[in-house]
Amino acid sequence: MNIQWYPGHMTKAKRAMKEDIKLIDLVIELVDARAPLASRNPDIDDLGRGKSRLILLNKSDLAEEQANLLWTRWFQTQGFYVLEVNSRSGAGLKKISAMVQEACREKLERDRRRGILNRPVRAMVVGIPNVGKSTFINSFAGKACTKTGNKPGVTKGNQWIRLNKTLELLDTPGILWPRFEDQRVGLLLAMLGSINDEILNQEELATELLKLLGSRYPGALQQRYEIFEKSFPGESAEPQEMLMQIARIRSCLMKGGELDLPKAAGFLIDDFRSGRLGRITLELPEPIQNLIK
């Protein structure tokens, strides 16, 4: 399954971010806690070179708790400040202001020595499409400052938001990179909803998700759908067979009683993205990688 998606507005957005970065003290990068490495745009490291960095493991309530701790430690070893957050519920957001001050402490001390007082920290909020940047900003600000949606590409341009006397945020559109050299990354992003669903084969995507769930989370499908995950003792059922079982359980039928597998695939993908299958992490820090064979 070859996945590539790079709409034209992303090129324009990237150029604008390069222009604005000179005004920035801190880069706040949101990643999806279920796939923190795959959901990082590699261009952000070059863009934010020399700036303080804060990683927010967003949607952490949808990922395994232990995996969140592993990723927090991993990012800290890379020199980032890190927090687990849930932008929708507001969990973890109260800790951000103090961490911003800590991350920018040297810059604030330089300002004081120069006699520059009360200048707010300017932070650029970045991340891939549909990672929750606008929801985060609205929750953090306590009011609707930006447009949100449950599909990628809602934010089209940069927008400054003054939160208080100490912090200003620059909201940016979600941007990907022109080509996924590692198709595993594209596949994980498609599962998360960061790729436009309209260009994807939902049945193929669901099959790949079933493979991962069968190897990493045995029992999750049986608990949700009451289906048989094993054909024989010690042997997992084929993904296509499991998708057919889901279609039967969910009454996904076409005219004539034929199973509607694309519809069943949509149910499965939506159940994963919403957390109805439980707390699931798609990738772990090295050396526990390559979870999709």
C-alpha positions in Angstrom: 0.0 0.0 0.0 1.8 3.1 -1.3 0.8 6.3 0.5 1.8 9.8 -0.5 -0.1 13.1 0.2 1.3 16.6 -0.1 -1.3 19.3 -1.0 -0.1 22.5 -2.5 -0.9 24.7 0.4 1.7 22.8 2.5 4.5 24.3 0.4 3.2 27.8 1.0 2.8 27.1 4.7 6.3 25.8 5.0 7.7 29.0 3.4 5.7 31.1 5.8 7.0 29.2 8.8 10.6 29.7 7.6 9.9 33.5 7.5 8.3 33.6 10.9 10.8 31.4 12.8 13.2 34.4 13.2 10.5 35.9 15.5 10.2 32.8 17.6 11.7 31.9 21.0 10.2 28.4 21.3 8.9 25.7 19.1 6.0 23.7 20.6 5.6 20.5 18.5 2.5 18.3 18.9 2.9 14.7 18.1 0.3 11.9 18.3 1.2 9.8 21.4 0.1 6.6 19.5 2.9 7.0 17.0 5.2 9.8 18.2 8.1 9.2 15.8 6.0 8.7 12.7 3.9 11.8 13.5 7.0 14.0 13.6 7.7 16.0 10.5 11.5 15.7 10.0 11.7 19.2 8.6 10.8 20.7 12.0 14.2 19.9 13.4 15.9 22.0 10.7 13.3 24.7 11.0 13.7 24.9 14.8 17.4 24.6 15.0 18.8 26.8 17.7 15.3 27.3 19.3 14.0 25.9 22.6 11.9 22.9 21.9 8.8 21.4 23.7 7.2 18.2 22.6 3.6 17.6 23.5 2.5 13.9 23.4 -1.1 14.8 22.4 -4.0 12.3 22.6 -2.0 10.5 25.3 -5.3 9.1 26.7 -5.6 7.0 23.5 -2.1 5.5 23.9 -0.8 3.0 26.3 0.2 4.6 29.6 3.5 2.7 29.9 4.4 3.5 26.2 3.8 7.2 27.0 6.4 7.0 29.8 8.9 5.3 27.4 8.4 8.0 24.8 8.7 10.8 27.4 12.1 9.4 28.5 13.2 8.9 24.9 12.5 12.5 23.8 14.1 13.8 27.0 17.3 11.9 26.0 17.1 13.8 22.7 17.2 17.1 24.5 13.5 18.0 24.4 11.2 19.2 27.1 8.2 16.8 27.1 4.6 16.7 28.4 1.7 14.3 28.0 -1.5 16.1 27.1 -5.0 15.6 26.0 -6.1 18.8 24.2 -9.8 17.8 24.3 -10.1 17.2 28.0 -7.4 19.7 29.0 -5.3 17.1 30.8 -1.7 18.2 31.2 -2.3 21.8 29.9 -1.8 23.4 33.3 1.8 22.3 33.3 2.7 24.0 30.0 3.2 27.6 31.2 5.8 26.6 33.8 7.6 24.4 31.3 7.6 27.2 28.7 9.3 29.4 31.2 11.8 26.7 32.1 12.5 26.0 28.4 13.1 29.7 27.7 14.9 30.5 31.0 18.2 31.4 29.4 16.5 33.7 26.9 14.5 35.4 29.6 17.6 35.9 31.7 19.4 37.5 28.7 16.4 39.8 28.2 16.6 40.9 31.9 20.3 41.6 31.6 19.6 43.8 28.6 16.9 45.6 30.5 14.1 44.1 28.3 11.3 43.4 30.7 7.8 41.9 30.3 8.3 40.8 26.7 6.2 37.7 26.2 7.7 34.4 25.0 6.8 33.8 21.3 6.1 30.2 20.6 5.3 28.6 17.2 2.9 25.6 17.4 3.7 23.0 14.8 2.7 19.5 13.9 1.4 17.3 11.1 -2.3 17.5 10.0 -5.0 16.4 12.4 -2.6 16.1 15.4 -4.8 18.5 17.4 -2.9 21.9 17.2 -6.0 24.1 16.9 -7.9 22.1 19.6 -4.8 22.5 21.9 -4.6 26.2 21.4 -8.4 26.7 22.0 -8.2 24.6 25.2 -5.0 26.2 26.4 -6.4 29.7 25.8 -9.8 28.8 27.3 -11.7 30.2 24.3 -12.2 29.5 20.6 -9.3 31.2 18.9 -8.9 28.9 15.9 -11.0 26.7 13.6 -11.0 23.0 14.4 -12.0 19.8 12.7 -11.6 16.0 12.8 -10.0 15.9 9.3 -6.5 17.1 8.1 -6.0 20.5 6.6 -8.5 22.7 8.5 -5.9 25.4 9.3 -4.7 27.0 6.1 -2.5 30.0 7.3 -0.5 31.3 10.2 -2.3 33.1 13.0 -0.9 34.9 16.1 -2.8 34.4 19.4 -1.8 36.4 22.5 -2.7 34.2 25.5 -1.4 36.5 28.3 1.4 38.9 29.2 4.0 36.2 29.2 3.1 34.1 26.1 2.1 34.5 22.5 1.4 31.5 20.2 1.7 31.3 16.4 -0.7 28.7 15.1 0.5 27.1 11.9 -1.1 24.7 9.3 -0.4 21.0 9.6 2.4 20.1 7.2 3.8 16.8 6.0 6.9 16.3 3.9 6.9 15.8 0.2 7.6 12.1 0.2 7.5 9.2 2.7 10.7 7.3 2.1 9.6 4.7 4.7 6.1 3.5 3.7 5.6 2.3 7.3 5.4 6.0 8.3 2.8 6.7 5.7 0.8 3.7 6.8 0.8 4.8 10.5 -0.2 8.3 9.6 -3.1 6.9 7.5 -4.2 4.9 10.5 -4.1 8.0 12.7 -6.2 10.1 10.2 -3.4 12.5 9.2 -3.7 11.5 5.5 -6.8 12.5 3.6 -9.1 9.4 3.8 -10.4 10.1 0.3 -7.2 9.0 -1.3 -6.9 5.8 0.7 -8.2 2.3 0.1 -10.0 1.8 3.4 -10.2 -2.0 3.1 -6.4 -2.3 2.6 -5.8 0.1 5.5 -8.1 -1.9 7.7 -6.2 -5.1 6.8 -2.9 -3.5 7.8 -4.4 -2.3 11.0 -5.8 -5.8 11.8 -2.3 -7.3 11.2 -0.8 -4.9 13.8 -3.6 -5.4 16.3 -3.3 -9.2 16.0 0.4 -9.1 16.8 0.4 -6.3 19.4 -3.0 -6.4 21.0 -4.5 -9.9 20.9 -8.0 -9.8 22.4 -8.8 -6.2 21.6 -11.0 -7.2 18.6 -12.7 -10.0 20.4 -13.6 -7.7 23.3 -15.0 -5.0 21.0 -16.7 -7.1 18.3 -17.0 -10.5 19.9 -15.2 -12.1 17.0 -12.8 -15.0 16.8 -9.2 -13.8 16.5 -7.8 -17.3 16.1 -8.6 -20.0 13.5 -6.8 -22.7 15.5 -5.0 -22.8 18.9 -1.8 -20.7 18.7 -2.7 -19.4 15.2 -4.2 -16.0 14.4 -7.0 -15.6 11.9 -6.3 -14.0 8.6 -7.0 -10.2 8.5 -9.5 -10.6 5.7 -11.4 -13.3 7.7 -11.5 -10.9 10.7 -12.8 -8.1 8.6 -15.5 -10.3 7.3 -16.5 -11.2 10.9 -16.7 -7.5 11.7 -18.9 -7.0 8.7 -21.3 -9.7 9.9 -21.4 -8.5 13.5 -21.9 -4.8 12.4 -24.5 -5.9 9.7 -22.4 -4.3 7.0 -24.4 -5.7 4.0 -25.0 -4.7 0.4 -28.0 -5.5 -1.7 -28.4 -9.3 -2.0 -26.8 -9.8 1.4 -23.2 -9.6 0.2 -20.8 -8.3 2.9 -19.8 -4.6 2.6 -16.2 -4.9 3.5 -15.3 -1.2 2.9 -18.1 -0.2 5.3 -16.7 -2.6 7.9 -13.2 -1.2 7.4 -14.6 2.2 8.1 -16.1 1.0 11.4 -12.8 -0.6 12.4 -10.7 2.5 11.6 -13.1 4.8 13.3 -13.1 2.6 16.4 -9.3 2.7 16.6 -9.0 6.5 16.1 -11.7 7.2 18.7 -10.2 4.9 21.3 -13.1 2.4 21.4 -10.7 -0.4 20.8 -8.8 0.6 24.0 -5.5 2.4 24.5 -3.2 1.4 21.6 0.3 2.5 20.7 1.4 1.8 17.2 5.2 2.2 17.7 7.7 2.2 20.5 11.1 3.8 20.9 14.1 2.1 19.5 15.1 -0.7 19.6 11.5 -1.9 19.7 10.6 -0.7 16.2 9.3 -2.2 12.9 6.0 -3.2 14.4 4.4 -3.4 10.9 6.1 -6.2 9.0 
